[in-house]
């Protein structure tokens, strides 16, 4: 997973051989630091397709879109997104709000996120409590809904009848798998999810580069204006 992300960053986020070499050297250095500090690549194998993908990259796309459009409503959505995450972390729901069956599913399929995040942040014995469970529930839900918001980007409104029927059939079949066997359905959909995460790495790398360029341009203008 980490190697795929580095390769995609070199292919999509660089324009010259020098930039590619610098990205590769930075990746080697970062890998060495993680190994020396006990942060194995397995940590990134857990956090990269979960928290980083659905939270950080979503925020990057939202911020880049708000910068390009200049619309205040998009900046408001960015602020609300960050504010919601801060609220969950500061004042998480109480344990009485948890639904036992959902709590068990969260533990079965996301229990490894807590120790990986704790190891990354240096927090010992981090557990999948209501704070982290609520955070995962929110960022995953928003990550999915965010793509439906971008109708002009994905062109849901211009979809042909044949493609619409194919999407509806795939959605129905996916839901049916969960009714047939929840674990089996989760496994099949997880495989598709991981595939789409890897295929999206070039877009993530390009968005990070464009956002960095936008921040750099804004900083230069601010300095010149001062």
Buried (B, 14 or more C-beta within 10 A) or exposed (E): BBEBBBBBBBBBBBEEEEEBEEBBEEBEEBBEEBEEEEBEBEBBBBBBBBBBBBBBBBBBBBBBBBBEEEEEEBBEBBEEBEEBBEEBEEEBEEEEEBEEEEBEBBEEBBEBBBBBBBBBEEEEEBEBEBBBBBBBBBBBEBBEEBEEEEEEEEEEEEEEEEEEEEEEEEEEEEEEBBEEEBEEBBEBBEEEBEEEBBEBBBEBBBBBBBBEEBEEEEEEEEEEEE
